[in-house]
Amino acid sequence: MTQDEINQMVEQAGFHGVLPIGLVMDVKQLEALIKLATDKEREACAKVFGKFADESLVCGDEDAVMCFEQAEDAIRARGQA
């Protein structure tokens, strides 16, 4: 899966902006992105959220880190269900 494909899926889920500290999102958008992740794409999506968590940690935004880590875990858990 390419970065362009991931970006397209993020847009399909309703994400419309990126701030220096991460994505502007709400719970419904996050749920939509998780539903879009197929088995093949799931790990790539989880890695994207892991990257967002790492970048948020550098910025000192602990709330964003927790949110992105939870999204990463939820995506991976969906593949194990």
N, C-alpha and C positions, 0 to 999 in steps of 0.2 A: 504494500500500500504506500503510495507516494504522499508527500506532504500536501500536495494540491488536493488529493482525494480526501485526506483527513480534514483539510480546511473546508472543503465542500460539505462534508458531513456535519461539521460544526455549524456551518451556516444553515443547513437544512433543519437542524435542531433548534434554530431560533436565536443563536448567538449573533449579536450585531456590533459588538465593539470590543476592542482590546485596549486596556490601560497598561501603563508600564509595570504594574504589579500583577496583572492577570486579566482574566476575562470578566466582563460584566454579564452576570447571569442570574437566573432565579431557579428554584427547584424544578419547575415544569420544564425548563430548557435542559437542565441536567438530566432529568428522566428521559426526555426525548432523545438525547444523545446516546444514553445507555441502551435504549431500545433499538437505535440504528446500528449498534455494533453487532455484527454477525460474528460467528466463531472465528473466521479468518481475520477479521478486522479488530477483534476484541483486544488482543494484546497490544496492537499498535495504538489503539485509543488509550489503553491504560498507561502506556509509556508517555503519551502526550500529557496526561494529567500528572504523572510523576515529574515530568519536566517543569510543568507549571508550579508544582509544589516546591521543587528545588529553587526555582527563580523567586518565588514568594518568600522562601526562607532567607535568601540573600538580601531581600528588601526588608526583612524583619516583620513581615505581615503574618503573624502566627495564625490568625483566623483563616486567612486564605490557604495557608499550608494545610490546616486541618481539613478544610473543605475539599481541596484537590486530592489529598490522600484518601479521604472517604470515597470520592468518586472513583479513584484508581482501584480501591479495594472492591467497590460495588461492581465495577465492570468485570474484574477477574472472578468474583463470586458468581456472577451470572453464568459464566462459562462452566462452573463446577456444579451448577444445579441440575 
